[in-house]
Amino acid sequence: MSNIWISTKAKLRAWEPRDWEAQLSWRDDTSGERADSHVPFPVSVPATKADVEAMALRKPDGDNFEWIISDLDGNAVGCIGSHNCQRTNGTFEMGFFVSPEHRRKGYAREAILLLVRFMFNERRYQKANADAYSYNEASLKLLESLGLQIEGRSRRMQFSNGAHHDLVRFGITIEEFRIAHADWLKANASPLYPWSALLLATYYPAYDQPRIRFVS
């Protein structure tokens, strides 16, 4: 058995009602909430349970969806979502969060790679976009390290901690992704898809399979 939502380090899964405790702890992390967008008002345990139960029952809105990022044992370490999915243009945006105790362990990186691979290989998207505020240095560095290009900067888009901050726009195309992450794609190729070798041989110069051509 194989699962395309699982890599060698992490996996993406649906929300479950049991994730309310993790969600409550994430909401209590005001520095993490600030990095994401803003510091919200406190949320009660009953409200958090209700929110998470609703998330567990929520169906995809087109290709807009939110996953739990978990370790290989299924323990929630964060979340990641696709949004503003535009099928006509083949573009989508993504946002992610990892709890403080699990940061700098590679979970966000693995989650982004799993999500982008799915959207490119399964949903026919051709470009992934992501935003990060100028004060969120960890996200800025992570996105750049994954090969996303800075495509723009909107000035003074966020007010937080007594000051206005810029919004930095990142993007990566399907071709750039397949070249930049050829080794990861090879290491995490799924035997469920016999055509995956065709994709690798066609798009990834680093993949050690012969190029396959169809002739009449």
N, C-alpha and C positions, 0 to 999 in steps of 0.2 A: 504494500500500500504506500502511496505517495500523496503529498499534499502541497500544492503550489503556494499555500500561505505560510509554509514553514521553511526557514533557511537553516543554516548550520548553527545559528546563534539565537534566533528569536522566531516568533510567529505572530501572525495577525489572526484575530478571532472576533466573533460577534460579542456584543455586550451581554452579560448575564446579570440577573438580579443580585447575585452575590458580590458584584463589583461596587456596591454602594459604599462600602467602607473605604475602598481605594479612592473613589470619587470624592468622598468627604474629606479625606486627607489632602487630596489635590486642591480642593477649594480652600482649605485652610492655609495652603502655601501661597501667601499673597505675593511673594516675589515671582513665583511661577505664573500666577494670574496676570501680574503686571507685564511680564515678558510676552505673554500671549496677546493681551490687548489692554486690560484695565483691571483695577482692583474692585471686585464686586462687593455687594453687601453680604454679610454672613448668611448661610443657608442652614436650615435645621435638618436634623436626622430624618424626620418624616418626609420633608420635601426632597431630600437627596434620594431616599429610597424610591419615592414616586417617580422622580426624574429618571433614575437608572432602570426601573421597571419599564418605563415608557421607551427608553432607548433599546432595551432588550426586545421589545415587540415591534420596533420601528422597521419598516421595509425601506429598501433603497428608493430614493427619489430620483428616478432616472439613473444616472451613474453617481449621484451624490450619496455618500455613505460614510459612516464613521466606524472604525474598528478599534478594538482594544489591542494594544501592543503587550505581548506577554513574553515571559521567558519560556523555555522549552517545556517547563512543567505546568504551564498555563496560568501562572501567577501574574496578575496585572501589574505592569510597570509604567504604562502610559497609554496614550491614544493617538490616533492619526485619522485624518479624514480627507476625502475628495469633495470639492465643491466648485461651484460655477463651471460645471462640466458643459462644454459646448460641442455637441457632436458634429454640427455642420463644419466648424472650424478645426475640430480635432484637438481642442485645447482644454485643459483642466487646471485647477488650482489645488494645492494641498496645504494642510496645516497639521502641526504635530505638537505633542507635549510628552515629556518624560518626567516622572517624579524625581525629586532631588536625590534620594538615596540610590537611584539607578542611573544617574547621569554619568557620562564619560565611560560607559561600559559598552558602547556600540549599538544600543537598542534603537535609538533614533535613526541611525544610519541604515541598519538592517530593515527597519520598517519602511523607510522611504524607498529603498531599493525594491522591496517586495511590492509596494503599492504601484510604483512607476512601471515595473515590469508587467504587472497585471493590466494596467490601463493601456499600455502600449501593445502588448501581445494578445490581449483578450478582448479589449473594447475598441480597438482601432484608433486610439488617440495618437497624436504625433508630436505633442509638445506639452510639457509639464511646467507649471509656474508656481512660485512660492514668494511670499512677502515676509520681511522681518523688519522690526523697528531698529533704528540705528543704535539704540542702547543695548540691544540683545546681541552681544558680541559672540556668544556661544552659537547661536543659530546662524549668524552671518558667516562664521568660520566653517560651520558644518556644511552649509549649502555650497559654499565655494569649494570645499574639499571634495564634494560629490560631483563637481564638474558643472554646476549651474552657473550661468553667466549673469553678471549684473547688467540689467537691461534698462534701469532707470531709477531715479530717486525723486520721490515726491516730498517736498519740504514741509515741515511743521504740520504733519498729518495726525499726530497723537499727542495728547496732553497727559502727562503722567509724572508723579512725584514733583510737582511744582514747575514743570518745564515742558515746552513743546519739542517734539522729536520727529525726525524724518522717517519715511517709509521706503525701504529699499526693495526693489523688484528684481526677482531672479527668474531665469528660465533655462530649460534644457530641451533640445529636440531629440527625437527618437534616434537619429543617426549619431548624435553626440553621446547619448546614453549608452548605446550599444558598443561604441568604441571605448569609451571611458571605463566601462564596467564589464568588459569581455571576460576577465578572469572570474569575477563573481558570478556572472551568468553561466559560465561553464561549470563552476563548482556547485551551483545550485540548480542545474538543469533537471527537469522532472522527467522520469521515464514514462509518465502518463502520456506524454506527447511525442509520438514517433517523429513528428515533423520538426521538433525543436532543433535537431541537428541540421535540418535544412536552413532554418533561420540563422543559426550560428554560422554555418559555412558561408551563407550569402552575405551576412552583414558584419561579422566580426573578423577582421583580418588576423587577430591573434589566435583564433580558434584552429586547432590542429586537425581539421577534417577537410577532405578534398572538396573543392567547389563542385556543386552538382548542377548540371545543365539538362534541360529537357529538349530533346530533338525529335523532329517528326520523321 
